[in-house]
Amino acid sequence: MKYLFELGHQPHISIEEILTSLEMEGVPLTWHNRDGNFLSVESDKAIDGTTLMQKLGGTLAVFEHIDRQDKKIEDCIVQTLESDSSHKKIFCLRGKDRKIGISIKKALKSNGYPARFIEYKNTATIFHNKLVENAGYFFVKDGEVFVCRGIQPLEQFAHKDSDKPGFDRYSGMLPPKLARMMINLAGVATPATLLDPFCGSGVLLMEALDLGYHIIGSDISDRAVEDSRKNIQWRKGEHESLRNLSSEIFCEDVQKLSRKIEPDSIDLITCEPYMGKPLRGGEDVSFLKRQAQELATLYLTAFDEFSKMLVPGGVVVFIIPKFHIRERWTTIPIVDDILSKGFELWEFENDKSLVYQRSGQHIAREIFRFVKN
Ligand SMILES: C[S@@+](CC[C@H](N)C(=O)[O-])C[C@H]1O[C@@H](n2cnc3c(N)ncnc32)[C@H](O)[C@@H]1O
C-alpha cells in the first residue's frame, strides 16, 4: 500500500516524526522517498490516517493511493465516489485543472447523483466541508490518484494557542506543533511519564497530555509554574479523558531537580531549555561566547540530573541553541560531554540533528535525541 504525506513548514523534521511514529505503531516501511514538501511511503501494512493525524504535529495531510488500473483519472475518481455509500457526492480535486473537476461532476450527475465540486483553497476548505470523513478530497500527483485519509486538526492547535489562560509573552513560547514533533521524535509509547524541566507556560506539557502521557513539569520561575498549572487544569477541564492522566508541576532549578523526582522514574524528557538573553543582532562575540559557556554549564548539569531520573533506555529530546550574529555562528559544542555522561546519540534517519530556524531570527534550535545507557 502506498501513502503520500503532505509536510508542514519544517519538512526535514516532519519526515523524522513520521518515520519514528510509524515504527512505533509497528508499520514497517518497504520504501520511502521525499519530493519537496511530500513524503511517499510504501508498506505491506495499512496506515490509519485519521488516527495518525491526531498524533502528528508536522504533517498537513495524509493520502492513500488509489490503483486506477489504466483508467482515466476522471473515471477512477467517479468510480471511487460512486463506491461510497453517501448519495450526495461532494468532492475536491487538487493537482488537476478545474475542467477535470467539472467533468467529474457532470459524469456523477448523469449517473443520477447530486454532486458538488469544491475548488481547493486550503485545509480549512477541506475541514469545513467534511471532505475527509466523506472520502471526497482527491489529490493527483505525477499522474497518480490519492484520496485523503486525515488532515491536521488545525482548529485544535489554534484553540490551544490562543485560548489558553496562562500566557507568557516575554520568555517566549515553543510553537505547539514543534513541541508535538519533539515529543513524537522520542518514540516512547504511552502509558509513560514525560518530564519537561524548563516547562515555561506549559506548551509542551499540554501537547504531551493530549498525546496521553503522564506529565511532570518544573521551572525555576514561579510565574511559569503558575501559568503551566493554569493551562493544564484548563485542558483537563475541557476533556474528561485527560483527567485520568497524572500531572505534577512545581518550581525547581533544573540543576537540583533530582532531589524532587524519584530515581529511574521518567521515561522521556523533552524540552526547550533556557536559551539565554533575547538577541538584537548587535551583540559582540565576547558576549556570545560568555553566554554560550554559561548555557553549556547549565545544560551539562541538567544532563547529570537527567541521568539520575531517567529509566535505563529513557529518551531525551533536547534543543541546543546556536546563535547567528553578523554572519557568524556561535555554537555550544557539548554533545561529546553529554555522551560521556552515559548517553548515546540516537541519530535521526537522515541527520544527526534537526535544525529549526525561522527566517530573520538570530537563534537556531538544533534538536538532538539521546538515549540513556
Ligand atoms: C525558553 S523557555 C521555555 C518555554 C517553554 N517551552 C514554553 O513553550 O512555554 C525557558 C524556561 O526555562 C526557565 N529556566 C531558566 N533557567 C532555569 C533553570 N536553571 N532551571 C529551570 N528552569 C529554568 C525559564 O524560567 C523559562 O520558563
The ligand as a Gaussian input file, in Angstrom:
#p B3LYP/6-31G(d) Opt

LIG

0 1
 C       12.628000      29.004000      26.517000
 S       11.671000      28.983000      27.962000
 C       10.724000      27.537000      27.772000
 C        9.470000      27.879000      27.119000
 C        8.509000      26.725000      27.106000
 N        8.994000      25.658000      26.229000
 C        7.145000      27.211000      26.653000
 O        6.779000      26.959000      25.496000
 O        6.478000      27.914000      27.401000
 C       12.840000      28.555000      29.155000
 C       12.306000      28.431000      30.576000
 O       13.402000      27.969000      31.360000
 C       13.253000      28.512000      32.657000
 N       14.567000      28.422000      33.338000
 C       15.650000      29.215000      33.216000
 N       16.650000      28.756000      33.960000
 C       16.217000      27.631000      34.571000
 C       16.788000      26.698000      35.470000
 N       18.022000      26.819000      35.898000
 N       16.028000      25.651000      35.883000
 C       14.756000      25.503000      35.457000
 N       14.151000      26.368000      34.616000
 C       14.876000      27.418000      34.172000
 C       12.709000      29.907000      32.439000
 O       12.023000      30.374000      33.580000
 C       11.801000      29.700000      31.225000
 O       10.461000      29.495000      31.632000

